[in-house]
Amino acid sequence: MDFELTEEQKLLRGAVREYAEEQLGPHVLEYERKAEFPRDLVMRMWKDLGLGGMLAPEEHGGIDLDPVSYMTVIEELARVWPAISIIVSVHNSVGVHLIAHHGTGAQKDRYLPRLTSDWLAAFSLSEPGAGSDVAALRTTAVRDGDHYVLNGEKNWVTNGRNADVYVVYAKTDPRAGNRGISAFILERESGGLTVGKPERKLGIKSSEAVTLSLADCRVPAANRLGEEGFGFKIAMMELDSGRVGVGAQAVGIAQAAFDLAVKYAREREAFGRVISEFQAIQWMLADMAVRLEQARALVYRAAWMKEAGLPYTRQASMAKLYASEAATFVCHRAIQIHGGYGYTEDYHVERFYRDARVTEIYEGTSEIQRLVIARNWLRENGYEQG
């Protein structure tokens, strides 16, 4: 069992870390305080590092990273700017990778070269009345000759206001439950598509989440992803990857908060000593370090299983569940170590604390992850489910 990154993976991690600290770090507070989407910086990453095509094949302009390498990139971006890490993760895992894996040759030729160079992807599954319960989708797609006509409303669409391409899920057979859901590629200029204002959120403020309104939105039948009724299966397969990505984001947030706490504890003096010498502080740092290492191990094991072609649905949910809750724990302790300063905007730990919280919600809440873990474990071990 080998837990070491390869030399290539270490070089990649180092390059992304340096780029994030030097090219992104100076802009974080400005964009976060304005809740401004950093499209200019994102497109620069596409050009400078090829991060727009991490999960796209080389023949379509991508760099085709393995899952473990991909997770190192997401983690390093999150150490500096969690909002930009989820922008990149959504674009790649449930945008680029979805088209690369499930798209037709024509779809790949049309969309992947643009998405790896100067376009941005968004993923649209949730609705006001359908979050965890995907079968409750009400958006419909009715076949009309060589088009589908989509009607409905979507929400929590990450990258939504700046996206050039959306992967949208709708019911082609409302009576068939999960088996009646299909996936479609919508371009931003599609008639009948209206993008709403971004939600005002607690954290990751530079990452936008918007509503989409679909009113007689006509989509070419050639833009359907996979077979009709195959959308739910596509979404679930890609959500496994997305959940590991959120786990990597959570690890990056936790690492950043831990590093800040250690630095502060080694500099701050009280009662004539630096506070890192106090047992109470050391115990907090120890608990933080343990959870951080556990989270990282679960995330990279799930990524390794995907790379090995093994079933990893349970492991993806375990990684996402534990890493997200560990990030909240570590950030909470980091603020405690900083004392009153940690509660102010002058110190980054309060921002990481706010950013960590959403990792327990999107890509499936912690409650949903526990259901997935338990049901898969029971199935894997031959137990009947009640």
N, C-alpha and C positions, 0 to 999 in steps of 0.2 A: 504494500500500500504506500503510494508516493503522494505526499501532500505538497511537494515543491512545484513551483511554476517552472516552465522551461526557460531557457535563456531568452528566447524570442518573446515569451510572455512578459518576462521581467523588463526587457527593453521597451516593450509596448507600454507597460504600466508606468515606467519612468518617463517616457515621452509625454503621455497624457497628463501625468501629474505635473510635470514642468509647464506644459501648455496651459493647464487649468489655473495653476497658481499665477502665472505671468500674464496670460492673455485674458482670462475670465475674472480672476480674483479682484482686480481693481475696479470692476464694474458692478459687482454684486449688489452693494448697498444702494447705489443709484437706481438700478432697475427695480430692486425689490421695494424700495420706498415709494416708487411711482407705480408699482404693479404693472410694469411695462414689459411686454414680450420682447425678448432679445433676438429678433429674427436676424439682424445684421451679424451678430456674433455666432449664431447657429449656422448661418450660411458660410461664414468664414471657416468654421470647423469642418464643414463639408469639403471646402477647398483645401485647407491646410493639412488636415489629417485623414480625410476620407471617411469621416464618421457618419456620413449620410448613407453609406452603403456597407456598413459592417456585416450585414447578414444577406447581402446580395452577391450573386456569382460574379466573378471577374469579367466574364464576357458581356455583362450588362453594366460595367463600370464600378462594381463593388470590390470589397477586399476580402469577403467571405471568411470572416473570423470564426474560429471554433467557439463553442459556448463558454468555455472557461475564460478565454481571452476577452470575449465580449463582456463578461461580468466584471473583469478587472477594469475595463474602461468605464462602465457605469459607476462602479464604486469610487474610482478616482475623481470623476466629475462631481459626484455627490459630496465628496470631502470638501469641495470648494463651494459648490452651488447646487443644492438639491433640485431646485426648479429646472435648471438646464439639464440635469441628468434624466428627469422624467420626460422632458421634451424629446431628448435623444432616444430614450428607451421606447417610448410609444411609437415614434417614427419608424424605428428599426424592427421592433419585435412584432407589433400588431399592424404594421403598415408594410414596410419593405419585405420582411420575411414572409408575411402572409401571401403577398403577390408572387414572390419568388417561388414559394412552395406549392401554392394552389392555383396560380394563374395559368392561363393559356399562353402559348408562344407569342401570340399577338399582344396580349396584355403585358407580358414581360418586356417585349420590345418597345411598347409605347410608353410604359410608366417607369420602369426601373432606371433607365439612363437619366431621366429627369430627376427622380427621387434621390439618386446618388450624387447629383451635382448641384441642383438649384431649386428643388421643390421640397415641400414638407407634407408628411402624411398625418392623417388623424383617423381615429377608430371610434365608431359610433354604435354602441350596443344598448346602453342604458336608456330608459325612458322615465318620465315622471312617475309612472305606476309600475315600472318593471326595472328593478335593479338586480338583486340577487336572483329573483325569480324570472329567469330569461323567458320562460314559456308564456309569461304574461304580456309579452310585446304586443302592442296594438298597431304599430306602423305596418301598413299593407303595401304589397307590390302586386299589381294586377297586370297580367300579360296583355299587351295590345299590339298585335302584329310583331314587328321586330324590335319592339320596345317594352319596357315595364313602366307602369305609372305608379309612383310612390306617394303615399300620403301618411302623415303622422308627425309626431314631435319627438325629438331626442334631447337628452340633456347630459351634462357632465362630459362633454366632448373635449378632451385634452387636445391642444394645438388647434382647436376649432376655428378661431377667427383668422389665423394665419395659414391654415392648411391650403394646399393646392389640390389635394386628393383626399377623399374620405372613403373609408370602408364602412358601409352602412348595412345594418341587418334589418330585414323586414319579413313579414309573413306572406308567403305566396299561397299558403293553404291554412287559413285561420283555424280550421277544424282539426288539424293534425298535430297540435301542440309543438313540441320541440322539432318534430320531423317536418313541420311546415315552414321553417325559417330558412331564408336564403340570404346570401351575402352579395353585395353589389359595390362596384367602384364608381364613385361619383366624382366628377371634376367640379371645381369650385364654381365655374360659370354655368353649371347645369341650370336650366330654367326651372323655376319653382322651388329653388333652394334658398332659404333665408337664414343667415347666421345672426344669432342674438348677441347681446352684450355679455362680456365675461362676468362670472360670479365673483363677488367680493369674498375672499377666503381668509382663513386664519393664518395660513402659511403658504409656502411655495407660490408666492404672489406673482412672480414673473411667468409662471406657467398658467396659461389661461384655460378655463373650463366654460364652455358656452352651450347654449341650446341651438338645435337645428330644427327649423320648420320646413316640412316637405309638403307642398301643396301642388298636386298634379305634376310632380317632378318626373319628367320623362328621361329614362335611362336606357341606352341601347341594350338589347338582350346580350350583345357581345361583351358587355361589362359585368355580367353575372360571374361571380367567382364560384367555381365548382358547379356541381349539378344542382338543380332546383331541389330545395329541401335539405341540402347538405350544410347549410349555414351554421346550425348549432354545433355540429361536429367540428367544423373549422374553428369556430370561436373557442371551443373548449380546448382544442389542441394548442392554439396560440396563447390562450390564457395561462397554460402551464409555464410556457417560456416567459410570459409577461410577469408572472408571480415570482419567478426566480430573479428577474430583473429588479422588481421592487425590493426583494430581499437584499440584492447587491446595493441598491440605493440606500436602504436602511443601514447596512453595514458601513457605508461611506459616511453617513450622518453620524453614526455612533463613534466611528474612528475620529472624526473631526472634533466632536464634543469631548472625547477622552483626551485627545492631544491638548486641547485648550485647557482642560482641567488640570492636567499634569503640569503644564507650563505655568499656570497661575499658582498652583500649590507650591511650586519650587521658587516662586518669586515673592509671594505674599508673606509678610512677617506678622506674627502676633505673639505677645508675651516673650519677645526676644528671640524667637526662632521662626524659621520658615515653616509654614503650616504643613508641608509635606512630611515633617518629622512627627506630627501628631498621629497617634494610633487611629483616632476616629477618621481622619482623612485617608490614611493608608487603607483602612478597611473598605471605605467607599471606593477607592481606586481599584482595590482587588476585586470587588464585586463587579465593577464596571468592566475590568479586563477579562474576567471569566465569561461574562455574557457576550462580550464582543467576539472573543475567540470561538465560542460555541456557535454564534450566529454565522460567522464567516465559514466555519467548517460545514454547516448545513447547506449554505448557499453554494459553495463550490462543489460539494458532493452531488447536489442536484444537477448542477451544470455538467459535471463529469458524467453522470448517468445519461443525460441527454446526448452528450458527445459519443458515448459508447453505444447508443441506440437502445438503451434499456427503458422500460416503462418507468416514468418518474413523476406521475401525477401526485402521489402521496408525498414524495420527497419535496416537490415544488411547494406544496402547501405547508409542509413542515418548515421549510426554509423561510417562506414568506411570513408565516405566523410568528416564529420565534425571533427572526431578525427585526421585524417591525416592533414587537413588544420590547425587545432588548434595546432598540434605539431610543424608545421613549424613556426607558429606565435609565440608560446611560446619560441622556440629556438632562433628565431630572436631577441626577446626582451631580452633574457638571454645574448646574445652576446653584445647587446647594453648596458646593465647594467654593464657588465665586461669592457666595453670600449676597448682599444687597446689590452688588455690581452686576451679578448674573441676571438680575431682573430688569436691567436697563438695556436700551438699544445700543449703547456704546460698546457692549461686549457681544460677540457673535453667538454665544451659547443660547441666548433667548431666541434667536432666529432659528437655530438648529432644533431647539425644543418644539417650536411651532411647526417646523417643517416635518419633524419626525412623526407627528400625530397622524397625518393623513396616510402614512404607510400601513396603518392598521385598518384602513377603510377601503382605499381603491384597489382594483384588481381582485376584489373579493374580501369582505370584512373578515376579522379574526374569527367571528362566529361561523362563517361559511367555511373557512379553512379547517376548523375543528370538525365540522361535519364531513368534509372531504377526507380528512385524515382517518377518522374513525371508520367511515364506510369502506374506504379502500383497504384498511388494515383487516377489517372483518372479512372482506371478500378474498383478500390474499391468503388468509389463514383458514378459509373454508367454513366460516361461520355463517349461519343464516341471519339475515337482518330482520328485525322485528318491524 
